[in-house]
Amino acid sequence: MTVMTATAATTETVPDGRVAGLPEVDDPRKVAPRDARALSKLFFERLVTLEEGTHAYQYARNTLIEMNMSLVRFAAGRFRSRGDDMEDIVQVGMIGLIKAIDRFELSREVEFTTFAVPYIIGEIKRFFRDTSWAVHVPRRLQEARVELARATEELRTRLGRSPTVSELAALMNLTEDQVIEARLASNGYNSSSLDAAIDSDQDGEAALADFIGSEDPAMELVEDFHDLAPLIAGLDERDRQIIHMRFVEELTQSQIGERLGCSQMHVSRLLSRVLARLRDGMLVRR
């Protein structure tokens, strides 16, 4: 962004408060989308010549934001079926619009609308990711979670202890199985980080990831060995002997040559041929 000197910045406004080189827009929110595209280009061209923090810069930037609010409502409309408050979604989308305005450059040679919509949608999706259920569950169970929380709090206050499943079922007019199902569904609302600290009887505090098993890389070799065995059995005696000396006894090619009475170069050719045959056989089996 071009930064002007303080002396130059004072010439960016005219006596009535308008910004030199820019039209005065009485109500930017009422500008039609088609007109907003043309005006936005004009305002972006002017914005890069203004010094941040000046009245002129703020006027140009704020006008761009207000003129393009229709983009936010257009993008937010895609999420109307989710049942969330549309105004909340629009407010989140405004963050994406502002980011797009601050990062847009005319040199990109793309329409601002094309550039901005992914920013707006991305911000809305991030909002849902951070505030919605970690695991998708049916809506009836989502509603049951809210009722379960209310009933649990009511009975805890009344009884002075945590309520039993049967007590919750009686208050909520549900079966005990339905209460248990609602409890299980509640676990899908939040997810825990693998770095989350939990108590360990042996080592004190530990990370959740420490208790999750990992896949043993050697397990993949079991299947490979199973496929390789009949291929090795199909080799002639000398080829099997070379494979054994190289990969079981871990002899060098020179040492193998001494045992077989041939040169290291000849062993290298023999070994390459045998390995190629085994490799091709493995590929056919898969």
Rosetta silent file (secondary structure, phi, psi, omega in degrees, C-alpha in Angstrom):
SEQUENCE: MTVMTATAATTETVPDGRVAGLPEVDDPRKVAPRDARALSKLFFERLVTLEEGTHAYQYARNTLIEMNMSLVRFAAGRFRSRGDDMEDIVQVGMIGLIKAIDRFELSREVEFTTFAVPYIIGEIKRFFRDTSWAVHVPRRLQEARVELARATEELRTRLGRSPTVSELAALMNLTEDQVIEARLASNGYNSSSLDAAIDSDQDGEAALADFIGSEDPAMELVEDFHDLAPLIAGLDERDRQIIHMRFVEELTQSQIGERLGCSQMHVSRLLSRVLARLRDGMLVRR
SCORE:     score description
SCORE:     0.000 S_00000001
   1 L     0.000  134.421  179.174    0.000    0.000    0.000 S_00000001
   2 L   -74.749  129.826  179.085    1.342    3.457   -0.895 S_00000001
   3 L  -107.749  122.922 -177.567    1.839    5.640    2.170 S_00000001
   4 L   -89.492  162.250  176.510    1.615    9.377    1.592 S_00000001
   5 L   -75.990  161.539 -178.952    3.360   12.061    3.554 S_00000001
   6 H   -60.710  -35.640 -179.438    1.465   14.005    6.198 S_00000001
   7 H   -65.605  -43.090 -179.609    1.547   17.133    3.994 S_00000001
   8 H   -67.472  -34.962 -176.926    0.020   15.305    1.057 S_00000001
   9 H   -62.671  -28.274 -176.952   -2.660   13.672    3.241 S_00000001
  10 L   -71.386  -15.516 -178.788   -4.083   17.065    4.157 S_00000001
  11 L   -93.566    3.475 -175.602   -5.071   17.662    0.558 S_00000001
  12 L   -80.046  -13.600  178.487   -7.181   14.505    0.327 S_00000001
  13 E  -116.642  152.479  177.265  -10.339   16.195    1.631 S_00000001
  14 L  -104.987  167.229 -173.002  -12.192   19.216    0.343 S_00000001
  15 L   -50.417  -34.154 -177.589  -13.847   21.892    2.549 S_00000001
  16 L   -84.442    7.307  174.986  -17.226   20.129    2.813 S_00000001
  17 L    95.139   -7.343  179.136  -15.558   16.959    4.177 S_00000001
  18 L   -74.370  166.466  179.079  -15.703   14.887    1.003 S_00000001
  19 E   -96.468  128.564 -178.476  -12.700   12.987   -0.310 S_00000001
  20 L   -60.926  134.555  176.938  -11.037   14.465   -3.373 S_00000001
  21 L    86.631   -1.619  179.981  -11.380   12.258   -6.430 S_00000001
  22 L  -126.325  141.759  176.644  -14.267   10.206   -5.023 S_00000001
  23 L   -72.693  152.058  176.468  -18.014   10.702   -5.374 S_00000001
  24 L   -86.757  123.285 -179.556  -20.018   11.253   -2.215 S_00000001
  25 L  -105.214  112.034 -174.811  -22.331    8.291   -1.590 S_00000001
  26 L   -61.479  -49.682  179.849  -25.238    9.334    0.646 S_00000001
  27 L  -136.555   91.429 -175.897  -26.241    5.799    1.683 S_00000001
  28 H   -57.075  -27.279 -177.298  -23.774    3.136    0.464 S_00000001
  29 H   -69.938  -18.415 -177.952  -26.063    0.329    1.664 S_00000001
  30 H   -96.814    2.584  179.462  -28.691    1.317   -0.898 S_00000001
  31 L   -72.004  130.493 -179.724  -26.328    1.181   -3.871 S_00000001
  32 L   -63.960  146.756 -178.347  -27.471   -1.495   -6.354 S_00000001
  33 H   -51.915  -40.364 -179.419  -25.069   -4.448   -6.772 S_00000001
  34 H   -64.588  -43.127  178.065  -24.319   -3.526  -10.400 S_00000001
  35 H   -68.882  -32.807 -179.100  -23.461    0.064   -9.435 S_00000001
  36 H   -63.742  -36.137  179.740  -21.502   -1.177   -6.426 S_00000001
  37 H   -62.611  -44.943 -179.107  -19.143   -3.147   -8.699 S_00000001
  38 H   -68.683  -43.818  179.594  -18.267   -0.063  -10.735 S_00000001
  39 H   -65.941  -37.114 -179.310  -17.970    2.207   -7.692 S_00000001
  40 H   -59.896  -41.949  178.977  -15.898   -0.353   -5.805 S_00000001
  41 H   -60.933  -41.836  178.504  -13.249   -0.321   -8.505 S_00000001
  42 H   -63.518  -42.209 -178.820  -13.092    3.451   -8.295 S_00000001
  43 H   -70.451  -36.337  177.590  -12.811    3.384   -4.502 S_00000001
  44 H   -65.710  -39.885  177.964  -10.121    0.673   -4.548 S_00000001
  45 H   -60.563  -36.461 -178.994   -8.067    2.710   -7.017 S_00000001
  46 H   -80.030  -33.727 -175.114   -8.262    5.674   -4.655 S_00000001
  47 H   -60.707  -38.561 -175.942   -7.768    3.657   -1.477 S_00000001
  48 L   -70.716  -12.375  178.928   -4.222    2.571   -2.374 S_00000001
  49 L   -95.905   -5.084 -174.441   -3.155    6.228   -2.655 S_00000001
  50 L   -99.193  153.221  179.425   -4.430    7.186    0.800 S_00000001
  51 L   -87.372  129.438  179.333   -2.629    7.037    4.116 S_00000001
  52 L   -58.537  141.317  178.235   -4.092    4.651    6.668 S_00000001
  53 L    94.210  -14.297  179.082   -5.670    6.368    9.644 S_00000001
  54 L   -82.436  162.024  178.020   -6.689    9.503    7.770 S_00000001
  55 H   -59.772  -40.186 -177.993  -10.281   10.622    7.357 S_00000001
  56 H   -63.149  -43.347  179.899  -10.017   10.061    3.616 S_00000001
  57 H   -63.921  -46.229 -179.071   -8.805    6.484    4.028 S_00000001
  58 H   -63.060  -38.099  178.909  -11.528    5.620    6.547 S_00000001
  59 H   -63.192  -47.024 -178.422  -14.200    7.122    4.308 S_00000001
  60 H   -63.880  -44.262 -177.685  -13.078    5.075    1.296 S_00000001
  61 H   -67.254  -47.119 -178.828  -12.734    1.853    3.283 S_00000001
  62 H   -64.014  -36.420  178.522  -16.027    2.193    5.175 S_00000001
  63 H   -65.928  -40.149  176.274  -17.888    3.025    1.967 S_00000001
  64 H   -59.871  -42.831  179.820  -16.481   -0.100    0.333 S_00000001
  65 H   -61.610  -49.106 -175.219  -17.681   -2.185    3.284 S_00000001
  66 H   -69.856  -35.590 -179.404  -21.196   -0.749    3.254 S_00000001
  67 H   -67.355  -27.512 -174.291  -21.572   -0.904   -0.531 S_00000001
  68 L  -104.930   15.565  177.974  -20.708   -4.601   -0.581 S_00000001
  69 H   -63.111  -24.268  179.221  -22.855   -5.783    2.324 S_00000001
  70 H   -63.599  -28.499  176.658  -25.174   -7.386   -0.237 S_00000001
  71 H   -63.441  -38.980 -179.268  -22.395   -9.919   -0.899 S_00000001
  72 H   -66.332  -44.613 -179.352  -22.528  -10.969    2.737 S_00000001
  73 H   -67.422  -34.013  176.445  -26.303  -11.452    2.709 S_00000001
  74 H   -63.880  -46.845 -179.466  -26.041  -13.387   -0.550 S_00000001
  75 H   -68.016  -39.579 -178.875  -23.416  -15.735    0.918 S_00000001
  76 H   -64.965  -29.245  179.882  -25.235  -16.046    4.251 S_00000001
  77 H   -61.063  -23.735  178.863  -28.392  -17.121    2.435 S_00000001
  78 H   -67.808  -18.183 -175.939  -26.686  -20.403    1.553 S_00000001
  79 H  -109.093   14.777 -177.145  -26.736  -21.317    5.249 S_00000001
  80 H   -61.050  -34.346 -175.550  -30.359  -20.368    5.939 S_00000001
  81 H   -71.086  -10.426 -177.547  -31.431  -24.011    6.298 S_00000001
  82 H   -75.070  -13.965  175.243  -29.127  -24.558    9.273 S_00000001
  83 L    86.074   -0.302  178.568  -31.628  -22.835   11.560 S_00000001
  84 L   -79.363  162.150  178.426  -29.178  -20.381   13.132 S_00000001
  85 L   -62.588  121.462 -176.815  -29.982  -16.687   13.597 S_00000001
  86 H   -62.473  -33.555 -179.588  -29.349  -15.090   10.177 S_00000001
  87 H   -65.949  -35.973  176.123  -28.148  -11.853   11.741 S_00000001
  88 H   -63.617  -41.877 -179.731  -25.435  -13.753   13.610 S_00000001
  89 H   -64.958  -41.465  179.224  -24.361  -15.379   10.336 S_00000001
  90 H   -63.094  -42.698  179.790  -24.335  -12.000    8.565 S_00000001
  91 H   -61.393  -39.781  177.748  -22.205  -10.453   11.314 S_00000001
  92 H   -67.017  -41.388  178.859  -19.687  -13.269   10.969 S_00000001
  93 H   -62.067  -30.653  178.379  -19.726  -12.870    7.177 S_00000001
  94 H   -61.293  -32.699  177.737  -18.921   -9.165    7.608 S_00000001
  95 H   -62.631  -42.807  178.133  -15.588  -10.184    9.103 S_00000001
  96 H   -64.054  -38.689  178.337  -14.818  -12.066    5.899 S_00000001
  97 H   -62.809  -44.798 -179.483  -15.845   -9.059    3.789 S_00000001
  98 H   -63.329  -41.530  177.345  -13.541   -6.735    5.732 S_00000001
  99 H   -61.174  -41.521 -179.246  -10.640   -9.168    5.362 S_00000001
 100 H   -63.983  -41.905  179.048  -11.292   -9.335    1.620 S_00000001
 101 H   -63.495  -42.168 -178.361  -11.314   -5.533    1.293 S_00000001
 102 H   -69.839  -22.031 -175.905   -8.059   -5.197    3.218 S_00000001
 103 H  -107.503   -6.135 -176.134   -6.343   -7.870    1.067 S_00000001
 104 L   -74.973  141.703  176.100   -7.766   -7.102   -2.366 S_00000001
 105 L  -133.071  133.085 -179.532   -5.476   -5.721   -5.062 S_00000001
 106 H   -63.301  -24.051 -179.342   -6.631   -4.455   -8.450 S_00000001
 107 H   -66.234  -14.227  178.464   -3.529   -6.020   -9.981 S_00000001
 108 H   -67.525  -19.799  179.153   -5.146   -9.440   -9.428 S_00000001
 109 L    57.224   39.778  172.117   -7.345   -8.678  -12.455 S_00000001
 110 L  -129.627  154.626  176.806  -10.387  -10.394  -10.915 S_00000001
 111 L   -64.268  143.314  178.986  -13.724   -8.946   -9.889 S_00000001
 112 H   -60.838  -36.274  179.903  -13.871   -8.007   -6.233 S_00000001
 113 H   -60.475  -41.895  178.990  -17.049  -10.064   -5.863 S_00000001
 114 H   -63.775  -36.864 -179.363  -15.201  -13.166   -7.102 S_00000001
 115 H   -74.510  -37.586 -170.618  -12.397  -12.485   -4.641 S_00000001
 116 H   -80.801  -37.407 -173.982  -14.592  -11.639   -1.644 S_00000001
 117 H   -56.987  -44.452  177.208  -17.225  -14.394   -1.619 S_00000001
 118 H   -60.110  -35.118  176.527  -14.759  -17.204   -0.681 S_00000001
 119 H   -63.864  -44.502 -177.480  -13.516  -15.070    2.230 S_00000001
 120 H   -65.360  -48.997 -179.673  -17.074  -14.496    3.452 S_00000001
 121 H   -63.242  -38.967  178.986  -18.122  -18.139    3.114 S_00000001
 122 H   -61.536  -39.612  179.680  -14.889  -19.289    4.737 S_00000001
 123 H   -67.986  -38.946  179.011  -15.513  -17.104    7.768 S_00000001
 124 H   -66.736  -43.365  179.022  -19.094  -18.398    8.116 S_00000001
 125 H   -63.163  -36.970  178.157  -17.962  -22.020    7.834 S_00000001
 126 H   -64.588  -36.538  178.153  -15.307  -21.373   10.480 S_00000001
 127 H   -62.603  -45.441  178.868  -18.043  -20.002   12.739 S_00000001
 128 H   -66.163  -38.095 -179.961  -20.096  -23.178   12.334 S_00000001
 129 H   -62.809  -38.341 -175.568  -17.040  -25.352   12.857 S_00000001
 130 H   -84.510  -18.864 -174.441  -16.208  -23.626   16.139 S_00000001
 131 H  -120.129   -4.338 -176.816  -19.747  -23.373   17.531 S_00000001
 132 L  -101.360 -177.832 -179.080  -21.619  -26.367   16.137 S_00000001
 133 L   -63.476  135.517  178.532  -21.733  -30.039   16.986 S_00000001
 134 L   -69.738  -30.672  177.813  -18.381  -31.796   16.627 S_00000001
 135 L  -127.463  133.123 -178.419  -20.223  -34.905   15.397 S_00000001
 136 L   -68.933  128.553  174.945  -23.442  -34.741   13.389 S_00000001
 137 L  -130.892  157.183  179.540  -26.436  -36.146   15.279 S_00000001
 138 L   -58.134  150.235 -177.365  -30.164  -36.084   14.399 S_00000001
 139 H   -59.176  -36.021 -179.116  -32.039  -32.894   15.286 S_00000001
 140 H   -61.319  -34.190  179.090  -34.313  -34.745   17.748 S_00000001
 141 H   -77.449  -31.016  174.546  -31.224  -35.721   19.748 S_00000001
 142 H   -62.975  -42.211  178.776  -29.846  -32.187   19.570 S_00000001
 143 H   -68.885  -37.081  179.316  -33.120  -30.953   21.077 S_00000001
 144 H   -64.041  -31.530  178.533  -33.090  -33.783   23.633 S_00000001
 145 H   -61.951  -43.015  179.771  -29.650  -32.624   24.780 S_00000001
 146 H   -64.730  -44.971  179.338  -31.049  -29.205   25.694 S_00000001
 147 H   -63.661  -38.522  179.286  -34.009  -30.759   27.537 S_00000001
 148 H   -63.623  -41.166  179.712  -31.670  -33.171   29.316 S_00000001
 149 H   -63.790  -42.181  179.678  -29.454  -30.324   30.517 S_00000001
 150 H   -65.660  -45.524 -179.027  -32.461  -28.432   31.895 S_00000001
 151 H   -64.478  -39.674  179.632  -33.927  -31.505   33.589 S_00000001
 152 H   -63.071  -43.777 -179.693  -30.563  -32.456   35.099 S_00000001
 153 H   -66.657  -39.728  179.766  -30.074  -28.976   36.546 S_00000001
 154 H   -63.553  -47.407 -179.064  -33.628  -28.871   37.907 S_00000001
 155 H   -69.859  -34.792  178.287  -33.345  -32.255   39.639 S_00000001
 156 H   -63.630  -38.909  177.843  -29.836  -31.523   40.918 S_00000001
 157 H   -68.789  -40.684 -177.474  -31.160  -28.357   42.576 S_00000001
 158 H   -72.565  -40.713 -174.105  -34.202  -30.148   43.960 S_00000001
 159 H   -94.664  -19.831 -178.125  -32.453  -33.320   45.159 S_00000001
 160 L    77.850   16.917  179.347  -29.053  -31.925   46.080 S_00000001
 161 L  -157.301  172.343  177.144  -27.319  -34.611   44.019 S_00000001
 162 L   -71.942  133.738 -177.834  -26.978  -35.824   40.458 S_00000001
 163 L   -74.355  155.513  176.286  -30.240  -37.393   39.252 S_00000001
 164 L   -84.218  169.114  178.687  -30.507  -41.002   38.142 S_00000001
 165 H   -62.521  -41.383 -178.878  -31.576  -42.070   34.671 S_00000001
 166 H   -65.051  -38.173  178.763  -34.979  -43.188   35.953 S_00000001
 167 H   -67.354  -39.667  177.061  -35.568  -39.814   37.660 S_00000001
 168 H   -66.194  -40.880 -179.817  -34.658  -37.956   34.482 S_00000001
 169 H   -61.875  -39.917 -179.460  -36.898  -40.226   32.417 S_00000001
 170 H   -66.395  -41.166 -178.103  -39.856  -39.530   34.711 S_00000001
 171 H   -72.070  -38.158 -175.821  -39.371  -35.749   34.554 S_00000001
 172 H   -87.882   -4.416 -178.396  -38.787  -35.629   30.788 S_00000001
 173 L    59.307   44.147  177.650  -41.573  -38.126   30.025 S_00000001
 174 L  -125.715  166.579  173.003  -39.116  -40.349   28.151 S_00000001
 175 L   -79.799  162.466  179.048  -38.016  -43.930   28.470 S_00000001
 176 H   -63.361  -35.457  178.224  -34.743  -44.687   30.229 S_00000001
 177 H   -63.236  -37.227  179.316  -33.271  -45.829   26.904 S_00000001
 178 H   -68.486  -35.991  177.066  -34.139  -42.465   25.353 S_00000001
 179 H   -65.646  -43.671  179.034  -32.421  -40.621   28.219 S_00000001
 180 H   -62.587  -40.637  179.266  -29.311  -42.756   27.788 S_00000001
 181 H   -63.411  -40.066  178.402  -29.377  -42.083   24.035 S_00000001
 182 H   -64.939  -37.787  178.043  -29.614  -38.324   24.697 S_00000001
 183 H   -64.120  -43.525  179.664  -26.645  -38.545   27.055 S_00000001
 184 H   -64.280  -39.425  179.570  -24.576  -40.343   24.435 S_00000001
 185 H   -65.233  -30.757  179.899  -25.556  -37.785   21.801 S_00000001
 186 H   -61.495  -25.471  179.650  -24.384  -34.984   24.087 S_00000001
 187 L   -67.662  -16.983 -179.687  -20.866  -36.295   23.684 S_00000001
 188 L   -84.260   -5.044 -177.449  -21.003  -35.198   20.052 S_00000001
 189 L   -75.709  -37.601  179.981  -21.371  -31.515   20.927 S_00000001
 190 L  -124.231  146.912  173.930  -17.761  -30.999   21.945 S_00000001
 191 L  -117.352  152.921 -178.478  -14.570  -32.699   20.879 S_00000001
 192 L  -104.747  143.280  175.423  -11.354  -32.846   22.865 S_00000001
 193 L   -70.694  147.722  176.711   -7.913  -31.996   21.594 S_00000001
 194 L   -66.951  -15.359  177.357   -5.387  -34.813   21.550 S_00000001
 195 L   -90.477    0.527 -178.430   -3.206  -32.473   23.616 S_00000001
 196 L   -61.544  136.533 -178.923   -5.859  -32.223   26.340 S_00000001
 197 E   -83.193  134.046  175.804   -4.476  -33.035   29.796 S_00000001
 198 E  -132.825  161.216 -178.742   -6.081  -35.897   31.713 S_00000001
 199 E   -80.996  139.334  176.895   -5.240  -37.574   35.006 S_00000001
 200 E  -124.270  130.030 -177.687   -3.194  -40.747   34.984 S_00000001
 201 L   -62.494  -31.747 -175.027   -3.007  -42.998   38.032 S_00000001
 202 L   -89.868  -45.020 -171.904    0.590  -43.937   37.287 S_00000001
 203 L  -112.469   11.477 -177.201    2.209  -40.811   35.888 S_00000001
 204 E    77.257 -131.968 -177.342   -0.017  -37.997   37.138 S_00000001
 205 E   -81.112  136.393  179.478   -1.115  -35.648   34.359 S_00000001
 206 E  -144.202  165.376  179.169   -0.737  -36.873   30.780 S_00000001
 207 E   -85.357  148.660  179.938   -1.995  -35.963   27.322 S_00000001
 208 H   -57.926  -35.788 -178.619   -4.980  -37.757   25.804 S_00000001
 209 H   -61.384  -25.160 -179.435   -2.838  -38.710   22.805 S_00000001
 210 H   -66.169  -19.819 -175.625   -0.615  -40.784   25.123 S_00000001
 211 H  -102.386    3.668  179.582   -3.480  -43.239   25.644 S_00000001
 212 L  -100.553  124.711 -178.580   -4.341  -43.699   21.969 S_00000001
 213 L   -66.768  153.023  177.397   -2.677  -46.640   20.299 S_00000001
 214 L  -114.510  156.341 -178.801   -0.705  -46.152   17.133 S_00000001
 215 L   -75.030  129.283  179.879   -0.509  -48.402   14.124 S_00000001
 216 L   -76.503  117.952 -179.453    2.539  -50.668   14.182 S_00000001
 217 L   -57.169  -27.951 -177.990    4.414  -50.177   10.880 S_00000001
 218 H   -67.577  -18.638 -179.944    5.517  -53.823   11.073 S_00000001
 219 H   -62.647  -33.925  179.469    1.893  -54.912   10.599 S_00000001
 220 H   -66.146  -29.326 -178.410    2.098  -53.948    6.936 S_00000001
 221 H   -69.410  -27.354 -179.014    5.073  -56.263    6.539 S_00000001
 222 H   -58.676  -46.309  179.821    3.017  -59.289    7.593 S_00000001
 223 H   -67.133  -38.314  178.565    0.898  -59.059    4.442 S_00000001
 224 H   -63.093  -44.132  179.923    3.989  -58.391    2.320 S_00000001
 225 H   -63.666  -36.393 -179.596    5.758  -61.452    3.718 S_00000001
 226 H   -63.476  -40.123  179.614    2.652  -63.545    3.110 S_00000001
 227 H   -76.789  -28.862 -174.854    2.624  -62.541   -0.573 S_00000001
 228 H   -78.449  -30.751 -174.456    6.388  -62.818   -0.930 S_00000001
 229 H   -54.670  -51.310 -178.992    6.789  -66.349    0.438 S_00000001
 230 H   -67.383  -26.613  178.485    5.408  -68.273   -2.599 S_00000001
 231 H   -69.407  -41.237  177.950    7.377  -66.017   -4.958 S_00000001
 232 H   -67.048  -38.887  178.933   10.645  -66.833   -3.188 S_00000001
 233 H   -62.453  -25.425 -179.340    9.722  -70.518   -3.156 S_00000001
 234 L   -82.873   -6.027  178.348    9.389  -70.351   -6.946 S_00000001
 235 L   -77.226  159.084  175.271   12.997  -69.218   -7.403 S_00000001
 236 L   -77.008  171.688 -172.542   15.753  -71.681   -8.277 S_00000001
 237 H   -59.149  -43.706 -177.402   18.225  -72.765   -5.612 S_00000001
 238 H   -66.006  -41.450  179.885   20.950  -70.271   -6.517 S_00000001
 239 H   -64.327  -40.849  177.763   18.577  -67.278   -6.543 S_00000001
 240 H   -63.991  -37.449  179.946   17.135  -68.272   -3.158 S_00000001
 241 H   -65.553  -41.282  178.411   20.673  -68.621   -1.833 S_00000001
 242 H   -62.879  -45.933  178.955   21.598  -65.121   -3.058 S_00000001
 243 H   -59.567  -43.544 -178.695   18.482  -63.605   -1.434 S_00000001
 244 H   -63.963  -46.395 -178.462   19.276  -65.407    1.841 S_00000001
 245 H   -65.592  -37.466 -176.689   22.903  -64.292    1.921 S_00000001
 246 H   -76.753  -42.562 -170.886   22.067  -60.674    1.069 S_00000001
 247 H  -107.533  -14.495  175.854   19.014  -60.039    3.264 S_00000001
 248 L  -102.214  -53.312  177.985   19.265  -62.642    6.039 S_00000001
 249 L   -80.370  -14.892  178.483   23.015  -62.991    6.546 S_00000001
 250 L    58.176   43.862  176.125   23.445  -59.361    5.368 S_00000001
 251 L   -82.253  153.399  174.697   26.549  -60.134    3.339 S_00000001
 252 L   -77.563  167.191  178.984   27.956  -57.615    0.881 S_00000001
 253 H   -63.889  -33.960  178.085   27.908  -58.332   -2.835 S_00000001
 254 H   -65.727  -41.658  179.091   31.666  -58.917   -2.734 S_00000001
 255 H   -66.315  -38.229  177.331   31.301  -61.488    0.063 S_00000001
 256 H   -63.804  -41.383  179.159   28.503  -63.237   -1.851 S_00000001
 257 H   -60.921  -38.251  178.696   30.742  -63.312   -4.939 S_00000001
 258 H   -63.816  -40.169 -179.903   33.512  -64.968   -2.948 S_00000001
 259 H   -68.569  -38.175 -176.072   31.137  -67.707   -1.784 S_00000001
 260 H   -88.098  -11.427 -178.833   29.715  -68.302   -5.260 S_00000001
 261 L    74.821   37.402  177.271   33.055  -67.964   -7.032 S_00000001
 262 L  -140.010  174.406 -177.013   32.039  -65.052   -9.233 S_00000001
 263 L   -77.965  160.509  176.546   32.650  -61.292   -9.429 S_00000001
 264 H   -61.262  -36.857  179.760   30.833  -58.639   -7.413 S_00000001
 265 H   -63.164  -39.986  179.667   29.512  -57.200  -10.704 S_00000001
 266 H   -67.203  -39.430  176.669   27.962  -60.535  -11.639 S_00000001
 267 H   -61.812  -40.270  179.768   26.334  -60.800   -8.195 S_00000001
 268 H   -61.156  -43.174  178.635   24.919  -57.306   -8.673 S_00000001
 269 H   -65.762  -41.968  179.180   23.316  -58.298  -11.986 S_00000001
 270 H   -63.113  -44.219 -178.179   21.925  -61.517  -10.518 S_00000001
 271 H   -64.553  -42.249  179.091   20.525  -59.704   -7.500 S_00000001
 272 H   -62.070  -41.285  179.918   18.896  -56.998   -9.646 S_00000001
 273 H   -65.020  -43.133 -179.063   17.240  -59.631  -11.828 S_00000001
 274 H   -66.057  -44.278 -178.891   15.879  -61.583   -8.860 S_00000001
 275 H   -65.143  -37.569  177.576   14.555  -58.471   -7.112 S_00000001
 276 H   -63.305  -39.896  179.070   12.870  -57.279  -10.320 S_00000001
 277 H   -65.028  -42.919  178.504   11.161  -60.665  -10.652 S_00000001
 278 H   -66.238  -40.512 -179.425    9.950  -60.540   -7.051 S_00000001
 279 H   -62.953  -45.492  178.761    8.793  -56.946   -7.433 S_00000001
 280 H   -61.764  -39.300  178.662    6.783  -57.746  -10.555 S_00000001
 281 H   -64.090  -36.873  178.448    5.235  -60.716   -8.793 S_00000001
 282 H   -66.863  -40.479 -179.144    4.155  -58.538   -5.861 S_00000001
 283 H   -65.136  -36.687  178.389    2.551  -56.006   -8.196 S_00000001
 284 H   -65.354  -39.341 -179.219    0.559  -58.750   -9.949 S_00000001
 285 H   -67.671  -24.585 -177.106   -0.737  -60.035   -6.589 S_00000001
 286 L   -95.804    0.000    0.000   -2.005  -56.562   -5.635 S_00000001
